């Protein structure tokens, strides 16, 4: 008997494989079929390449081609490497198993099932041996290429310059190196496992592994050697997994706090080291067994490894935790809780919070606010969440304009004084059902910003505009060139075709309403460089495919100089050119150097910072003003930095990224990857610095962290007896939504002067039974003013100041303050009178201010009459300090009511209230109308009081007289209200003689539901 040289089991030489005909059926494909197939392939390739080409044009036009090519090339290189690393070992494993298959003499009398399988597989064997590894390799490579950021950060990492408290390693190892090592090791383990499985299946199909009729399994020598090599390599990679597992305990979130605790340090980490060493030793025994064929030792070693894993990774840590830690947990975990507190604060930028004990009082006295002018003069009465309708009615002018539902708060210097400002962009409003020409040719842009003073209103409670009108005029642009057109905004069309030749071209874009006797709206042609050119047929075809529009390809409105503007939302543009950043949910407009610029905050994040507690971002940043679809911060992170300030020019869409936190190692690493993408801080102009704010979403995350991590004592932290919560918004009709933070200019008790700040409050966390006290425990402020020096941040910018209130003084929280408003008899009576004539009362934002040695609450009250053209107007101001409530037409009067008749405060209203000019040419309501309304309401209130006194005395004659006085007062109030709002009085008020007008019977508003 002769044996094949390549057969470990012996047997006759393999017979030569018969040649198969290339086309067994003998039929040839018809030329038409081949042509159709070729055309389909070409069209598919062209569509794919057209999107690729369009992206290149877009990035080149913006000047960020470096970002585009770096990302794509990195993904391609990673894809190819991963494909080779997965496909080649798998192919080699299958090929080796096939090459060393046992060969038996054919037995035609007893053909087994495996022989039939082999015969069926033989025609496609070569294809499967290449195709299976290739397909699996492609899927694996796509997954790995998606981790391009982790890989690039590893090769371009910058050290943190500080070490972790357990291993004394640079923090960059945990943020950059450990995720990369875990990624590569996990991928290689997958390669080994998939290659091993593919090889064993091949052995089985070709007889290397046989299942006998009596239930036994026979494994050939080649299969045993193959298995030993695969298991040995797997154990080596598993050893690496065990080894890095000890470092991963520092980012573990499963304990009482994040990081390695007593059990991890004294049981898990040593166990991981032991397991790594054992795995390496057993891997060596498998390699030796593959050589000498002795399998007893590796099998025993494998059993020992499994037992060690069970004991070292499960049983022993459990015993340490249960019988060592639990009885003395507070003492044993103290050191590690202290590490967690320190590292969590560092990770979220809370390591330098200025904490001050604020012995807030609840009693009032005259002139208590005389020294608080820096704050009281800037108290914002204009609620940016309610006045969008007023902006629309007074400043929209045409139906093709619109304003955002929630406006923004900024500050501008006017006549040497910094004024808090409510500001909004007048954006284009395109009907999606309109014609293609209107949607993409005619209505292309909005026009100008509209701004109003935050601390005062004009006659009738309307916004007092400092910037508005068309053409735009106002205090903000008196001495500067100003480009008002907004081609790039949050409400811009999906794409617009703009531009034209300098000569011989008729303007097509609707620009603004005509002025100075012009009857028709003016038209305009875009003059900037805002998008790729679509003047040639090829580019038009590319974008016609991209936007699935034949009109774009065939329209005669497209000329040789036409540009296409798309991806026009400021946050979308920044996200595309900076895919490594997480963006703030808010983009806000500002006038910077004569241009409208959208300003966006960008964050660098990580989930691998040692000993830092993870935060669920979408939960932390959600409040009564946020929509889930608008959130950019999602997922869980345990490191957050506001590293980049980005601007998007509203006219030409140009994007600029500025390196804001230059000390952030993650940002420094990205700067090595994209060296030209970010501009230095020095390039920021003075006007841009003036309008940079502290990032809102970051502040929300920080206040969420501080609900627990304001405690710095490990024992107190462990006991959790001083946990806080962010209060619910008392003015929201939705239950369980957090109160948003508020921008305002104020002077904290520890500051020398007022600054533009972002503020929030804290109340005690809910008890175990679910009950929650709505008293104030903390007040947090972030200095949001970056200064006005070009390229230089103010020293105090970003400073977090936390006021801790005494636990034994019941200072009302926001919810309790709102409750005091809603249950005050005089307040509810007058608000019910304001609701006469189907008017709606809306509570404005409830502001909290640390002034007068305590906490002052201020809430503007708006009234909106019925009708489609109505809008909220400021009518009253609510004020509370402690349990005292003030309610008046002006802030100054309300403060005086609370502080003994004279608060001593200087408010923004003292600047003077002058009627604004009506954009439609109609006369504004006079101050006399407002005075009439105020006087009538006061008379009505007096009549109710007189009626109550008369009923108490049983004097029905006096009661009837008071009823007549009440009727007269209510009718005068309705007439004044109608005059102010430009509506008609629907009818006189008539009171029945027996009607009970006791104010105590009047329905009170339900806990802010009207707001």
Steps between C-alpha positions, in 0.01 A plus 500: 500500500632846411435824698459853363778730609255762628263261678559451872254209498641319200300381201545490123612802301228745418360463152523799272189709498313485170478825307152648495357679201476876554139512387324167566169616354662604175292821485650845455358819645339722237663837413186683624522332843867585530432859395218547754716345771791729413278811497355415841848454642621826348199694634551357849870587490423852375243561777753384760780708354273804460437511876872463553568782255235726656659455843840592357354819348331590831808452717728673249271801485507531880874445521478183706619249243769390748228369734322322218804325359659419835184329620439312173861390458517392864182297461628344177837405647339359815246313285770341285716403797203351686386321185842340454530413869163327495485347152856367463513299827154361428598403147826351625315302768252359246773436244719322755212279612421410140863437410546260792171321452506118517458323166338155480461257216157543344242243608217491246310238698467720817498867406466706821326835537828694539616373163181632346550839670858514376389423147240776511746755647782421261376715207479807722778415747747756370233769497389424857854490634554852372144633525422405861812665648451800274135558599564454873812714469302782337240503778770495767703769323200732471444470876865572579517792254216659693743528794737723303494770768624260770781383274612846387493632856727215612764580239477876564440506874619777729565425864287652775799574719331348807465141618231273637493425874532121467763411239669841483469501120433806286128555454557493125562126525140448610349752257707419189699176532268268694201538261732433203660193661156363593375562145796329332508211745126443469527502121791252502308269733215508246749421223633199690157368592349542153809356332500206740130430442547523122796260517319248719196503270729431207660212692155364570382527139808323369525228762762637737235489771258208478192407696485122523180297482530400866513866612873535528701787351829439324735793460790461259851614574478802268178616666655455846804703405279766341285521814802522728645792305169687496441446873857601583474826306156566650639456852779747427250763397282407795801561724521851357129536575557398862796736529315809376204398715684622808521850350138492390392473863583870530217586257258239631159647589342202675606585856357747744709761320706478183851361505694228679369460853634291787382171347655588164834612642542205739333221303411574137827666390726227648270236352525655152880494522500136609259400224715671240810307611311169516354555153847557354637183664212289372537648152862379502388148595265494200782599267719225648215251465463591133865400455530185712139383489462471879168657596464414866679806639314767293167336577575503873623859468179602325295353781717683751454828310124461505505421870734794567271732308201388704682537830716805430248703298181397674518317831794679661384860419152405621636371830716810547204728427251307711706422806772764498355813340129494585543492879743796487417654164503863607851477643649272234353686201580850629834524319349392169194723533738790554676403176166491321400845629831654396516340155132560416531867581818521291337321206204739486690821573373530857835487676509877552146584611485791744271382781361763739271456798209737440301566814188597312233680695128504431404824672483832315578857588502839333785590263624140507581522127664842502842342450382246244470735203744290293247216510161669527565732206552193278213279615360357180126555459481393137455122489671360185276196518176700471570803282563326167139574403554869584814506285303339219207743517715810530807410293408223255347726229443224245378142508828379355680591825495317833659501844601208717256400775763555769721807465854550628650717772822693433652832599610811307673817602286809432624846592766349724257276687464125452134408447350153523327435172234264369600437140374297205568450132229589249529186288335401176183291527441281196178310441601138424195463273596802287646478151860394443591850379361663813661248732847505346532811280285780641491451878865449583583707807380682809575859588670634808499456874239643734600590856317641800606621843471224757439719806215716376210516257337767289146633536231236523747239624653454157870425449713815492705436186859619479537346153235426243310615198570455129745635399647420840570790732572543866761556767705192409604607149509879503866538403573174323446336168250224548410206276151396614423214259476153651562225246613251764278448803300253702195532273666532160371295203667167428676659203486820297640598160653848524742730321528638151725694261600856592342633180186414309340306784160577652478462876271211592524454878232669711701721732280722717177702498512823303550829685467867424195465282613180328201277435687181417747301704859554397708222345862408540778279362741322737849651476706268719666161476257279685482170316626286212448625146221341296563701187614204290288206389701238686467670838130559440457130424690406818281717721184404313577143604593602854173684557289281267385805304461519125403868540852579611635342182250658259421838657580812297553691825839332542781691331876465451577672833238322709596351835311242700467560874420196715573355846404844625420440865798641694531196724486264202779689325726495804423133560613409146829689514572394861369142535713451810299758699175469690301819450284701736127486430481878461641713221441870555543800265708810568620805308876460471709743296201607293384144420240272648690206647358185653704393804511133601681330787690179429597238756763230522382201702622166626357206689837370618611747764608305811290522817252740337126443530315470171218739417206428274521806277155508346343473846728770644432758227126443463282770656173679435641684198677216319361267240631145481565529126718808555738338745859458385635364826391139532647185651720472806832676562725557798715781358379824341676812379379803305802488272381683189304812416363489146345771284292473184457810288128545434568655158752270333499201737874512566598299807778587742612283790695653786703297749341626821628265771863484389595287802267213412717199396222354285475823300880513471493149358239599241711799406782259417261301280348808330776763527327765285136448601501708819592864535696616804325693775701807397295526180177578687406865460394727785135501387492122480644475850226734623229258387653169608291347778553223749365182333147421610505122462830470686357706784200266518729198524711671765199590714383138473840379623492752784172362632717226649858621473458828689587279798877469545508288816513125417302402809223751430503395135459136599206581725325698220322713757556825311407411143349776289278518194435747222149637563217442256390799297200641690382694195476193276177313444697176459576317823848388597702718262798689634518876525741631234800711597466872426742752352498834681736769620542488876747562777561202724565576870869415450543713185615860481285580198221350292571260216298323233431163661321169463312400814309212655369388840496182710245352737525186719477168318178306545484280808468123484121530524496731197424819689707807416542827687504798268737714701821647365830333586731638232540769235750447217638767269749476213670815377402501132686817395821432308599867490577727205875452449579343159618142538513509878248357743407703805662365814162441663334336200352161585539551874239291681365644824281292728303650785406244765200603708446394862302181543315634803348801320201428277587726207228439239605314188366585152200270537408645838546855372261423213256351746515820706411696187217270397334494842522870578146639514581838348704343222234250402229768510682736268609218268138387474406854404771496234343184360176687427415509132657159423851629564763248606747558782847352450762475770847595382826343609555496874838662566694441823745766619724506810445859613412680821660228710250241377341363185275722290258347248376705205240387249353706217130443431378520140149535368396392153158576358314262273550518126755377247692828494528537877822463691605503867561840657661565836235626742612417851809402695499253787770519768559295813758501775450241770124464524418860408348562157493815293277548195499822297515650156874555520792322659586802712149517645492126569834520679378789710197295606727224629766715665295719732383754242848595380744234379765753403545312173589653165338305219536503125159667472651824632679535167169622362229333298429646162252360249654311210417591144237274353640323191168509323460873548230474764523701822627315803265490801564795726616488857160645594333174401731307729433744782127463441527122524707518816260746659195295401645181645586679822143637519362151438712358776385777736135435408540131583648584837216746573246236403657247734493746788136592427395133500683444828299785655173394339474836318341388170456857379873561516558160340276593203691826456831312498359270231428799277850632561642159410298490175625844405863410582489176305350670194768771513768230532364316195491823297860583593610145422327511162665834420844365581458180296308657212192283553133573552308477825261207471249634751455659840543304819175445687500367854195341654394649832547177677830418340772428751810693404699395796857472382550189705256320272689592186675207334875510543738401225638149531867507595627679199293306247421820316868552435 
